[in-house]
Amino acid sequence: MSKATLKFIRLSPIKARLVAREVQGMNAEVAIASLEFTPNKAAGIIAKVIASAVANAGLESENAVVTSCRVDKGPVLKRFTPRARGSASPKHKPTAHIYVEVAAIEGDK
């Protein structure tokens, strides 16, 4: 089993978790191919992390399976937008930490 992490990525963890749940248990090659055609910012980023985990394991993507894909909440960047009469409204820019674990398919060791 091999791991890859990506920390402090400017991405909403709530939206990224929807994509991460889709690829758990999938073949790594199929997961990367399906994420390539998913119209979501998180899909491209998670696909790169899966490819990194496969490379860390020293496997080919068709011989690997995504055992775990987890998205945790990171720190929130707090910014302000100017509003009328000298006031300001807060803007919260969330960050996320992405963890992917990949294992070899049984029989291909």
Jmol script that loads the backbone (N, CA, C; Angstrom):
load data "model"
ATOM      1  N   MET A   1       0.841  -1.165   0.000  1.00  0.00           N
ATOM      2  CA  MET A   1       0.000   0.000   0.000  1.00  0.00           C
ATOM      3  C   MET A   1       0.895   1.241   0.000  1.00  0.00           C
ATOM      4  N   SER A   2       0.474   2.222  -0.778  1.00  0.00           N
ATOM      5  CA  SER A   2       1.233   3.460  -0.894  1.00  0.00           C
ATOM      6  C   SER A   2       0.300   4.651  -0.719  1.00  0.00           C
ATOM      7  N   LYS A   3       0.864   5.772  -0.264  1.00  0.00           N
ATOM      8  CA  LYS A   3       0.061   6.952   0.024  1.00  0.00           C
ATOM      9  C   LYS A   3       0.575   8.156  -0.746  1.00  0.00           C
ATOM     10  N   ALA A   4      -0.322   9.122  -0.926  1.00  0.00           N
ATOM     11  CA  ALA A   4       0.044  10.436  -1.451  1.00  0.00           C
ATOM     12  C   ALA A   4      -0.833  11.461  -0.763  1.00  0.00           C
ATOM     13  N   THR A   5      -0.249  12.617  -0.434  1.00  0.00           N
ATOM     14  CA  THR A   5      -1.009  13.674   0.210  1.00  0.00           C
ATOM     15  C   THR A   5      -0.807  14.985  -0.528  1.00  0.00           C
ATOM     16  N   LEU A   6      -1.818  15.808  -0.482  1.00  0.00           N
ATOM     17  CA  LEU A   6      -1.753  17.171  -1.010  1.00  0.00           C
ATOM     18  C   LEU A   6      -2.388  18.061   0.042  1.00  0.00           C
ATOM     19  N   LYS A   7      -1.602  18.983   0.579  1.00  0.00           N
ATOM     20  CA  LYS A   7      -2.092  19.810   1.680  1.00  0.00           C
ATOM     21  C   LYS A   7      -2.243  21.259   1.258  1.00  0.00           C
ATOM     22  N   PHE A   8      -3.136  21.935   1.933  1.00  0.00           N
ATOM     23  CA  PHE A   8      -3.376  23.374   1.786  1.00  0.00           C
ATOM     24  C   PHE A   8      -3.776  23.769   0.369  1.00  0.00           C
ATOM     25  N   ILE A   9      -4.563  22.917  -0.299  1.00  0.00           N
ATOM     26  CA  ILE A   9      -5.024  23.240  -1.651  1.00  0.00           C
ATOM     27  C   ILE A   9      -6.257  24.135  -1.545  1.00  0.00           C
ATOM     28  N   ARG A  10      -6.316  25.172  -2.366  1.00  0.00           N
ATOM     29  CA  ARG A  10      -7.430  26.131  -2.327  1.00  0.00           C
ATOM     30  C   ARG A  10      -8.645  25.519  -3.010  1.00  0.00           C
ATOM     31  N   LEU A  11      -9.402  24.771  -2.222  1.00  0.00           N
ATOM     32  CA  LEU A  11     -10.508  23.988  -2.745  1.00  0.00           C
ATOM     33  C   LEU A  11     -11.477  23.756  -1.599  1.00  0.00           C
ATOM     34  N   SER A  12     -12.752  23.795  -1.886  1.00  0.00           N
ATOM     35  CA  SER A  12     -13.737  23.548  -0.839  1.00  0.00           C
ATOM     36  C   SER A  12     -13.754  22.060  -0.485  1.00  0.00           C
ATOM     37  N   PRO A  13     -13.520  21.713   0.785  1.00  0.00           N
ATOM     38  CA  PRO A  13     -13.504  20.290   1.139  1.00  0.00           C
ATOM     39  C   PRO A  13     -14.868  19.623   0.994  1.00  0.00           C
ATOM     40  N   ILE A  14     -15.953  20.383   1.163  1.00  0.00           N
ATOM     41  CA  ILE A  14     -17.293  19.812   1.031  1.00  0.00           C
ATOM     42  C   ILE A  14     -17.528  19.365  -0.412  1.00  0.00           C
ATOM     43  N   LYS A  15     -17.128  20.198  -1.374  1.00  0.00           N
ATOM     44  CA  LYS A  15     -17.305  19.845  -2.786  1.00  0.00           C
ATOM     45  C   LYS A  15     -16.339  18.747  -3.209  1.00  0.00           C
ATOM     46  N   ALA A  16     -15.129  18.744  -2.638  1.00  0.00           N
ATOM     47  CA  ALA A  16     -14.135  17.736  -2.999  1.00  0.00           C
ATOM     48  C   ALA A  16     -14.523  16.355  -2.477  1.00  0.00           C
ATOM     49  N   ARG A  17     -15.206  16.291  -1.338  1.00  0.00           N
ATOM     50  CA  ARG A  17     -15.614  14.996  -0.782  1.00  0.00           C
ATOM     51  C   ARG A  17     -16.595  14.271  -1.689  1.00  0.00           C
ATOM     52  N   LEU A  18     -17.419  15.023  -2.411  1.00  0.00           N
ATOM     53  CA  LEU A  18     -18.357  14.393  -3.343  1.00  0.00           C
ATOM     54  C   LEU A  18     -17.613  13.616  -4.421  1.00  0.00           C
ATOM     55  N   VAL A  19     -16.510  14.170  -4.894  1.00  0.00           N
ATOM     56  CA  VAL A  19     -15.703  13.506  -5.924  1.00  0.00           C
ATOM     57  C   VAL A  19     -14.907  12.369  -5.308  1.00  0.00           C
ATOM     58  N   ALA A  20     -14.374  12.575  -4.100  1.00  0.00           N
ATOM     59  CA  ALA A  20     -13.531  11.559  -3.456  1.00  0.00           C
ATOM     60  C   ALA A  20     -14.308  10.277  -3.170  1.00  0.00           C
ATOM     61  N   ARG A  21     -15.577  10.405  -2.807  1.00  0.00           N
ATOM     62  CA  ARG A  21     -16.390   9.214  -2.523  1.00  0.00           C
ATOM     63  C   ARG A  21     -16.640   8.388  -3.775  1.00  0.00           C
ATOM     64  N   GLU A  22     -16.649   9.035  -4.935  1.00  0.00           N
ATOM     65  CA  GLU A  22     -16.916   8.325  -6.190  1.00  0.00           C
ATOM     66  C   GLU A  22     -15.787   7.358  -6.564  1.00  0.00           C
ATOM     67  N   VAL A  23     -14.536   7.707  -6.225  1.00  0.00           N
ATOM     68  CA  VAL A  23     -13.401   6.918  -6.709  1.00  0.00           C
ATOM     69  C   VAL A  23     -12.919   5.861  -5.726  1.00  0.00           C
ATOM     70  N   GLN A  24     -13.452   5.834  -4.514  1.00  0.00           N
ATOM     71  CA  GLN A  24     -13.020   4.831  -3.551  1.00  0.00           C
ATOM     72  C   GLN A  24     -13.377   3.435  -4.033  1.00  0.00           C
ATOM     73  N   GLY A  25     -12.403   2.550  -3.997  1.00  0.00           N
ATOM     74  CA  GLY A  25     -12.618   1.173  -4.416  1.00  0.00           C
ATOM     75  C   GLY A  25     -12.475   0.939  -5.912  1.00  0.00           C
ATOM     76  N   MET A  26     -12.258   1.990  -6.686  1.00  0.00           N
ATOM     77  CA  MET A  26     -12.122   1.841  -8.136  1.00  0.00           C
ATOM     78  C   MET A  26     -10.693   1.470  -8.512  1.00  0.00           C
ATOM     79  N   ASN A  27     -10.551   0.882  -9.674  1.00  0.00           N
ATOM     80  CA  ASN A  27      -9.243   0.684 -10.278  1.00  0.00           C
ATOM     81  C   ASN A  27      -8.645   2.064 -10.536  1.00  0.00           C
ATOM     82  N   ALA A  28      -7.357   2.237 -10.306  1.00  0.00           N
ATOM     83  CA  ALA A  28      -6.727   3.552 -10.431  1.00  0.00           C
ATOM     84  C   ALA A  28      -6.810   4.096 -11.854  1.00  0.00           C
ATOM     85  N   GLU A  29      -6.644   3.234 -12.841  1.00  0.00           N
ATOM     86  CA  GLU A  29      -6.710   3.668 -14.241  1.00  0.00           C
ATOM     87  C   GLU A  29      -8.120   4.151 -14.590  1.00  0.00           C
ATOM     88  N   VAL A  30      -9.130   3.415 -14.150  1.00  0.00           N
ATOM     89  CA  VAL A  30     -10.531   3.790 -14.404  1.00  0.00           C
ATOM     90  C   VAL A  30     -10.876   5.077 -13.650  1.00  0.00           C
ATOM     91  N   ALA A  31     -10.373   5.208 -12.425  1.00  0.00           N
ATOM     92  CA  ALA A  31     -10.645   6.397 -11.624  1.00  0.00           C
ATOM     93  C   ALA A  31     -10.058   7.647 -12.278  1.00  0.00           C
ATOM     94  N   ILE A  32      -8.817   7.579 -12.748  1.00  0.00           N
ATOM     95  CA  ILE A  32      -8.182   8.727 -13.406  1.00  0.00           C
ATOM     96  C   ILE A  32      -8.914   9.076 -14.693  1.00  0.00           C
ATOM     97  N   ALA A  33      -9.328   8.058 -15.438  1.00  0.00           N
ATOM     98  CA  ALA A  33     -10.031   8.308 -16.697  1.00  0.00           C
ATOM     99  C   ALA A  33     -11.403   8.936 -16.460  1.00  0.00           C
ATOM    100  N   SER A  34     -12.105   8.478 -15.443  1.00  0.00           N
ATOM    101  CA  SER A  34     -13.426   9.050 -15.177  1.00  0.00           C
ATOM    102  C   SER A  34     -13.319  10.464 -14.610  1.00  0.00           C
ATOM    103  N   LEU A  35     -12.295  10.731 -13.809  1.00  0.00           N
ATOM    104  CA  LEU A  35     -12.108  12.074 -13.256  1.00  0.00           C
ATOM    105  C   LEU A  35     -11.704  13.085 -14.326  1.00  0.00           C
ATOM    106  N   GLU A  36     -11.072  12.596 -15.383  1.00  0.00           N
ATOM    107  CA  GLU A  36     -10.656  13.484 -16.472  1.00  0.00           C
ATOM    108  C   GLU A  36     -11.864  14.149 -17.140  1.00  0.00           C
ATOM    109  N   PHE A  37     -12.994  13.456 -17.179  1.00  0.00           N
ATOM    110  CA  PHE A  37     -14.187  13.980 -17.846  1.00  0.00           C
ATOM    111  C   PHE A  37     -15.234  14.498 -16.858  1.00  0.00           C
ATOM    112  N   THR A  38     -14.863  14.627 -15.594  1.00  0.00           N
ATOM    113  CA  THR A  38     -15.766  15.181 -14.594  1.00  0.00           C
ATOM    114  C   THR A  38     -15.583  16.693 -14.558  1.00  0.00           C
ATOM    115  N   PRO A  39     -16.645  17.477 -14.786  1.00  0.00           N
ATOM    116  CA  PRO A  39     -16.508  18.933 -14.846  1.00  0.00           C
ATOM    117  C   PRO A  39     -16.483  19.559 -13.453  1.00  0.00           C
ATOM    118  N   ASN A  40     -15.395  19.356 -12.735  1.00  0.00           N
ATOM    119  CA  ASN A  40     -15.284  19.836 -11.373  1.00  0.00           C
ATOM    120  C   ASN A  40     -13.819  20.167 -11.115  1.00  0.00           C
ATOM    121  N   LYS A  41     -13.561  21.240 -10.387  1.00  0.00           N
ATOM    122  CA  LYS A  41     -12.187  21.618 -10.068  1.00  0.00           C
ATOM    123  C   LYS A  41     -11.500  20.526  -9.245  1.00  0.00           C
ATOM    124  N   ALA A  42     -12.243  19.921  -8.325  1.00  0.00           N
ATOM    125  CA  ALA A  42     -11.683  18.893  -7.450  1.00  0.00           C
ATOM    126  C   ALA A  42     -11.294  17.637  -8.222  1.00  0.00           C
ATOM    127  N   ALA A  43     -11.980  17.344  -9.316  1.00  0.00           N
ATOM    128  CA  ALA A  43     -11.728  16.106 -10.061  1.00  0.00           C
ATOM    129  C   ALA A  43     -10.312  16.074 -10.624  1.00  0.00           C
ATOM    130  N   GLY A  44      -9.881  17.161 -11.227  1.00  0.00           N
ATOM    131  CA  GLY A  44      -8.528  17.198 -11.792  1.00  0.00           C
ATOM    132  C   GLY A  44      -7.460  17.107 -10.728  1.00  0.00           C
ATOM    133  N   ILE A  45      -7.693  17.736  -9.588  1.00  0.00           N
ATOM    134  CA  ILE A  45      -6.713  17.718  -8.507  1.00  0.00           C
ATOM    135  C   ILE A  45      -6.616  16.328  -7.889  1.00  0.00           C
ATOM    136  N   ILE A  46      -7.762  15.680  -7.647  1.00  0.00           N
ATOM    137  CA  ILE A  46      -7.759  14.340  -7.063  1.00  0.00           C
ATOM    138  C   ILE A  46      -7.138  13.336  -8.039  1.00  0.00           C
ATOM    139  N   ALA A  47      -7.353  13.523  -9.330  1.00  0.00           N
ATOM    140  CA  ALA A  47      -6.740  12.637 -10.324  1.00  0.00           C
ATOM    141  C   ALA A  47      -5.214  12.706 -10.255  1.00  0.00           C
ATOM    142  N   LYS A  48      -4.671  13.907 -10.057  1.00  0.00           N
ATOM    143  CA  LYS A  48      -3.217  14.060  -9.939  1.00  0.00           C
ATOM    144  C   LYS A  48      -2.684  13.400  -8.677  1.00  0.00           C
ATOM    145  N   VAL A  49      -3.447  13.472  -7.578  1.00  0.00           N
ATOM    146  CA  VAL A  49      -3.013  12.849  -6.330  1.00  0.00           C
ATOM    147  C   VAL A  49      -3.051  11.321  -6.462  1.00  0.00           C
ATOM    148  N   ILE A  50      -4.052  10.795  -7.148  1.00  0.00           N
ATOM    149  CA  ILE A  50      -4.116   9.345  -7.386  1.00  0.00           C
ATOM    150  C   ILE A  50      -2.928   8.897  -8.237  1.00  0.00           C
ATOM    151  N   ALA A  51      -2.615   9.670  -9.280  1.00  0.00           N
ATOM    152  CA  ALA A  51      -1.464   9.335 -10.124  1.00  0.00           C
ATOM    153  C   ALA A  51      -0.164   9.375  -9.321  1.00  0.00           C
ATOM    154  N   SER A  52      -0.065  10.312  -8.390  1.00  0.00           N
ATOM    155  CA  SER A  52       1.119  10.396  -7.543  1.00  0.00           C
ATOM    156  C   SER A  52       1.228   9.197  -6.611  1.00  0.00           C
ATOM    157  N   ALA A  53       0.106   8.758  -6.057  1.00  0.00           N
ATOM    158  CA  ALA A  53       0.111   7.590  -5.170  1.00  0.00           C
ATOM    159  C   ALA A  53       0.502   6.326  -5.931  1.00  0.00           C
ATOM    160  N   VAL A  54       0.038   6.209  -7.166  1.00  0.00           N
ATOM    161  CA  VAL A  54       0.402   5.052  -7.998  1.00  0.00           C
ATOM    162  C   VAL A  54       1.899   5.076  -8.294  1.00  0.00           C
ATOM    163  N   ALA A  55       2.433   6.258  -8.589  1.00  0.00           N
ATOM    164  CA  ALA A  55       3.868   6.382  -8.861  1.00  0.00           C
ATOM    165  C   ALA A  55       4.690   6.095  -7.609  1.00  0.00           C
ATOM    166  N   ASN A  56       4.197   6.525  -6.435  1.00  0.00           N
ATOM    167  CA  ASN A  56       4.896   6.247  -5.181  1.00  0.00           C
ATOM    168  C   ASN A  56       4.958   4.752  -4.895  1.00  0.00           C
ATOM    169  N   ALA A  57       3.931   4.016  -5.318  1.00  0.00           N
ATOM    170  CA  ALA A  57       3.898   2.569  -5.103  1.00  0.00           C
ATOM    171  C   ALA A  57       4.776   1.825  -6.101  1.00  0.00           C
ATOM    172  N   GLY A  58       5.154   2.490  -7.183  1.00  0.00           N
ATOM    173  CA  GLY A  58       5.941   1.824  -8.214  1.00  0.00           C
ATOM    174  C   GLY A  58       5.124   0.852  -9.043  1.00  0.00           C
ATOM    175  N   LEU A  59       3.853   1.126  -9.190  1.00  0.00           N
ATOM    176  CA  LEU A  59       2.950   0.253  -9.930  1.00  0.00           C
ATOM    177  C   LEU A  59       2.507   0.911 -11.229  1.00  0.00           C
ATOM    178  N   GLU A  60       1.902   0.105 -12.084  1.00  0.00           N
ATOM    179  CA  GLU A  60       1.193   0.646 -13.240  1.00  0.00           C
ATOM    180  C   GLU A  60      -0.237   0.930 -12.792  1.00  0.00           C
ATOM    181  N   SER A  61      -0.880   1.914 -13.414  1.00  0.00           N
ATOM    182  CA  SER A  61      -2.211   2.311 -12.951  1.00  0.00           C
ATOM    183  C   SER A  61      -3.262   1.212 -13.146  1.00  0.00           C
ATOM    184  N   GLU A  62      -3.062   0.320 -14.132  1.00  0.00           N
ATOM    185  CA  GLU A  62      -4.048  -0.749 -14.322  1.00  0.00           C
ATOM    186  C   GLU A  62      -3.895  -1.856 -13.282  1.00  0.00           C
ATOM    187  N   ASN A  63      -2.767  -1.879 -12.548  1.00  0.00           N
ATOM    188  CA  ASN A  63      -2.538  -2.894 -11.522  1.00  0.00           C
ATOM    189  C   ASN A  63      -2.764  -2.375 -10.107  1.00  0.00           C
ATOM    190  N   ALA A  64      -3.392  -1.205  -9.972  1.00  0.00           N
ATOM    191  CA  ALA A  64      -3.593  -0.598  -8.653  1.00  0.00           C
ATOM    192  C   ALA A  64      -5.073  -0.304  -8.433  1.00  0.00           C
ATOM    193  N   VAL A  65      -5.460  -0.294  -7.164  1.00  0.00           N
ATOM    194  CA  VAL A  65      -6.830   0.033  -6.785  1.00  0.00           C
ATOM    195  C   VAL A  65      -6.779   1.112  -5.701  1.00  0.00           C
ATOM    196  N   VAL A  66      -7.712   2.066  -5.767  1.00  0.00           N
ATOM    197  CA  VAL A  66      -7.788   3.145  -4.782  1.00  0.00           C
ATOM    198  C   VAL A  66      -8.503   2.596  -3.554  1.00  0.00           C
ATOM    199  N   THR A  67      -7.757   2.354  -2.476  1.00  0.00           N
ATOM    200  CA  THR A  67      -8.371   1.796  -1.271  1.00  0.00           C
ATOM    201  C   THR A  67      -9.012   2.880  -0.422  1.00  0.00           C
ATOM    202  N   SER A  68      -8.424   4.069  -0.408  1.00  0.00           N
ATOM    203  CA  SER A  68      -8.971   5.147   0.415  1.00  0.00           C
ATOM    204  C   SER A  68      -8.682   6.491  -0.240  1.00  0.00           C
ATOM    205  N   CYS A  69      -9.685   7.356  -0.243  1.00  0.00           N
ATOM    206  CA  CYS A  69      -9.529   8.729  -0.735  1.00  0.00           C
ATOM    207  C   CYS A  69     -10.266   9.622   0.254  1.00  0.00           C
ATOM    208  N   ARG A  70      -9.513  10.434   0.982  1.00  0.00           N
ATOM    209  CA  ARG A  70     -10.078  11.226   2.066  1.00  0.00           C
ATOM    210  C   ARG A  70      -9.768  12.703   1.865  1.00  0.00           C
ATOM    211  N   VAL A  71     -10.736  13.550   2.154  1.00  0.00           N
ATOM    212  CA  VAL A  71     -10.549  14.997   2.063  1.00  0.00           C
ATOM    213  C   VAL A  71     -10.865  15.590   3.422  1.00  0.00           C
ATOM    214  N   ASP A  72      -9.870  16.225   4.034  1.00  0.00           N
ATOM    215  CA  ASP A  72     -10.042  16.863   5.330  1.00  0.00           C
ATOM    216  C   ASP A  72     -10.039  18.378   5.168  1.00  0.00           C
ATOM    217  N   LYS A  73     -10.617  19.040   6.144  1.00  0.00           N
ATOM    218  CA  LYS A  73     -10.688  20.495   6.127  1.00  0.00           C
ATOM    219  C   LYS A  73      -9.351  21.085   6.555  1.00  0.00           C
ATOM    220  N   GLY A  74      -8.897  22.098   5.830  1.00  0.00           N
ATOM    221  CA  GLY A  74      -7.685  22.816   6.186  1.00  0.00           C
ATOM    222  C   GLY A  74      -8.039  24.169   6.771  1.00  0.00           C
ATOM    223  N   PRO A  75      -7.044  25.017   6.969  1.00  0.00           N
ATOM    224  CA  PRO A  75      -7.329  26.349   7.502  1.00  0.00           C
ATOM    225  C   PRO A  75      -8.098  27.203   6.496  1.00  0.00           C
ATOM    226  N   VAL A  76      -8.876  28.156   7.013  1.00  0.00           N
ATOM    227  CA  VAL A  76      -9.688  29.023   6.165  1.00  0.00           C
ATOM    228  C   VAL A  76      -8.992  30.372   6.038  1.00  0.00           C
ATOM    229  N   LEU A  77      -8.805  30.834   4.796  1.00  0.00           N
ATOM    230  CA  LEU A  77      -8.257  32.165   4.556  1.00  0.00           C
ATOM    231  C   LEU A  77      -9.394  33.164   4.697  1.00  0.00           C
ATOM    232  N   LYS A  78      -9.219  34.141   5.554  1.00  0.00           N
ATOM    233  CA  LYS A  78     -10.276  35.122   5.799  1.00  0.00           C
ATOM    234  C   LYS A  78      -9.908  36.442   5.127  1.00  0.00           C
ATOM    235  N   ARG A  79     -10.767  36.878   4.231  1.00  0.00           N
ATOM    236  CA  ARG A  79     -10.569  38.122   3.489  1.00  0.00           C
ATOM    237  C   ARG A  79     -11.819  38.978   3.643  1.00  0.00           C
ATOM    238  N   PHE A  80     -11.720  40.245   3.223  1.00  0.00           N
ATOM    239  CA  PHE A  80     -12.856  41.153   3.337  1.00  0.00           C
ATOM    240  C   PHE A  80     -13.133  41.831   2.015  1.00  0.00           C
ATOM    241  N   THR A  81     -14.412  42.057   1.735  1.00  0.00           N
ATOM    242  CA  THR A  81     -14.855  42.780   0.562  1.00  0.00           C
ATOM    243  C   THR A  81     -15.423  44.121   1.018  1.00  0.00           C
ATOM    244  N   PRO A  82     -14.961  45.230   0.447  1.00  0.00           N
ATOM    245  CA  PRO A  82     -15.520  46.521   0.853  1.00  0.00           C
ATOM    246  C   PRO A  82     -16.976  46.648   0.435  1.00  0.00           C
ATOM    247  N   ARG A  83     -17.772  47.266   1.320  1.00  0.00           N
ATOM    248  CA  ARG A  83     -19.188  47.463   1.064  1.00  0.00           C
ATOM    249  C   ARG A  83     -19.534  48.947   1.249  1.00  0.00           C
ATOM    250  N   ALA A  84     -20.782  49.246   1.172  1.00  0.00           N
ATOM    251  CA  ALA A  84     -21.239  50.631   1.226  1.00  0.00           C
ATOM    252  C   ALA A  84     -20.963  51.261   2.597  1.00  0.00           C
ATOM    253  N   ARG A  85     -20.728  52.554   2.594  1.00  0.00           N
ATOM    254  CA  ARG A  85     -20.540  53.378   3.788  1.00  0.00           C
ATOM    255  C   ARG A  85     -19.380  52.925   4.659  1.00  0.00           C
ATOM    256  N   GLY A  86     -18.334  52.459   4.035  1.00  0.00           N
ATOM    257  CA  GLY A  86     -17.115  52.122   4.767  1.00  0.00           C
ATOM    258  C   GLY A  86     -17.138  50.814   5.521  1.00  0.00           C
ATOM    259  N   SER A  87     -18.161  50.012   5.326  1.00  0.00           N
ATOM    260  CA  SER A  87     -18.212  48.722   6.008  1.00  0.00           C
ATOM    261  C   SER A  87     -17.552  47.656   5.146  1.00  0.00           C
ATOM    262  N   ALA A  88     -17.478  46.448   5.657  1.00  0.00           N
ATOM    263  CA  ALA A  88     -16.852  45.340   4.930  1.00  0.00           C
ATOM    264  C   ALA A  88     -17.595  44.048   5.230  1.00  0.00           C
ATOM    265  N   SER A  89     -17.609  43.149   4.262  1.00  0.00           N
ATOM    266  CA  SER A  89     -18.211  41.828   4.438  1.00  0.00           C
ATOM    267  C   SER A  89     -17.109  40.777   4.394  1.00  0.00           C
ATOM    268  N   PRO A  90     -17.176  39.791   5.275  1.00  0.00           N
ATOM    269  CA  PRO A  90     -16.134  38.758   5.269  1.00  0.00           C
ATOM    270  C   PRO A  90     -16.287  37.795   4.099  1.00  0.00           C
ATOM    271  N   LYS A  91     -15.154  37.316   3.602  1.00  0.00           N
ATOM    272  CA  LYS A  91     -15.121  36.248   2.595  1.00  0.00           C
ATOM    273  C   LYS A  91     -14.259  35.139   3.167  1.00  0.00           C
ATOM    274  N   HIS A  92     -14.787  33.938   3.166  1.00  0.00           N
ATOM    275  CA  HIS A  92     -14.040  32.793   3.670  1.00  0.00           C
ATOM    276  C   HIS A  92     -13.594  31.953   2.484  1.00  0.00           C
ATOM    277  N   LYS A  93     -12.286  31.744   2.384  1.00  0.00           N
ATOM    278  CA  LYS A  93     -11.722  30.949   1.298  1.00  0.00           C
ATOM    279  C   LYS A  93     -11.162  29.657   1.903  1.00  0.00           C
ATOM    280  N   PRO A  94     -11.904  28.555   1.774  1.00  0.00           N
ATOM    281  CA  PRO A  94     -11.500  27.313   2.443  1.00  0.00           C
ATOM    282  C   PRO A  94     -10.331  26.624   1.737  1.00  0.00           C
ATOM    283  N   THR A  95      -9.587  25.852   2.520  1.00  0.00           N
ATOM    284  CA  THR A  95      -8.531  25.005   1.980  1.00  0.00           C
ATOM    285  C   THR A  95      -8.821  23.565   2.396  1.00  0.00           C
ATOM    286  N   ALA A  96      -8.153  22.634   1.728  1.00  0.00           N
ATOM    287  CA  ALA A  96      -8.400  21.216   1.997  1.00  0.00           C
ATOM    288  C   ALA A  96      -7.089  20.437   1.979  1.00  0.00           C
ATOM    289  N   HIS A  97      -7.102  19.308   2.662  1.00  0.00           N
ATOM    290  CA  HIS A  97      -6.007  18.341   2.630  1.00  0.00           C
ATOM    291  C   HIS A  97      -6.562  17.064   2.002  1.00  0.00           C
ATOM    292  N   ILE A  98      -5.881  16.540   0.977  1.00  0.00           N
ATOM    293  CA  ILE A  98      -6.347  15.347   0.266  1.00  0.00           C
ATOM    294  C   ILE A  98      -5.366  14.206   0.523  1.00  0.00           C
ATOM    295  N   TYR A  99      -5.887  13.055   0.971  1.00  0.00           N
ATOM    296  CA  TYR A  99      -5.090  11.861   1.242  1.00  0.00           C
ATOM    297  C   TYR A  99      -5.613  10.718   0.380  1.00  0.00           C
ATOM    298  N   VAL A 100      -4.715  10.046  -0.335  1.00  0.00           N
ATOM    299  CA  VAL A 100      -5.101   8.918  -1.182  1.00  0.00           C
ATOM    300  C   VAL A 100      -4.203   7.726  -0.850  1.00  0.00           C
ATOM    301  N   GLU A 101      -4.816   6.554  -0.677  1.00  0.00           N
ATOM    302  CA  GLU A 101      -4.072   5.315  -0.487  1.00  0.00           C
ATOM    303  C   GLU A 101      -4.376   4.384  -1.648  1.00  0.00           C
ATOM    304  N   VAL A 102      -3.323   3.779  -2.175  1.00  0.00           N
ATOM    305  CA  VAL A 102      -3.428   2.883  -3.327  1.00  0.00           C
ATOM    306  C   VAL A 102      -2.765   1.566  -2.972  1.00  0.00           C
ATOM    307  N   ALA A 103      -3.368   0.459  -3.357  1.00  0.00           N
ATOM    308  CA  ALA A 103      -2.799  -0.867  -3.117  1.00  0.00           C
ATOM    309  C   ALA A 103      -2.770  -1.652  -4.424  1.00  0.00           C
ATOM    310  N   ALA A 104      -1.886  -2.646  -4.474  1.00  0.00           N
ATOM    311  CA  ALA A 104      -1.794  -3.503  -5.643  1.00  0.00           C
ATOM    312  C   ALA A 104      -3.010  -4.431  -5.683  1.00  0.00           C
ATOM    313  N   ILE A 105      -3.464  -4.747  -6.881  1.00  0.00           N
ATOM    314  CA  ILE A 105      -4.571  -5.698  -7.033  1.00  0.00           C
ATOM    315  C   ILE A 105      -4.070  -7.073  -6.626  1.00  0.00           C
ATOM    316  N   GLU A 106      -4.904  -7.804  -5.870  1.00  0.00           N
ATOM    317  CA  GLU A 106      -4.515  -9.141  -5.421  1.00  0.00           C
ATOM    318  C   GLU A 106      -4.173 -10.010  -6.620  1.00  0.00           C
ATOM    319  N   GLY A 107      -3.055 -10.709  -6.512  1.00  0.00           N
ATOM    320  CA  GLY A 107      -2.588 -11.572  -7.607  1.00  0.00           C
ATOM    321  C   GLY A 107      -1.526 -10.915  -8.463  1.00  0.00           C
ATOM    322  N   ASP A 108      -1.418  -9.582  -8.418  1.00  0.00           N
ATOM    323  CA  ASP A 108      -0.404  -8.850  -9.186  1.00  0.00           C
ATOM    324  C   ASP A 108       0.583  -8.219  -8.216  1.00  0.00           C
ATOM    325  N   LYS A 109       1.492  -8.995  -7.680  1.00  0.00           N
ATOM    326  CA  LYS A 109       2.457  -8.464  -6.710  1.00  0.00           C
ATOM    327  C   LYS A 109       3.864  -8.539  -7.226  1.00  0.00           C
TER     328      LYS A 109
END
end "model"
wireframe off; spacefill off
backbone 0.3
color backbone group
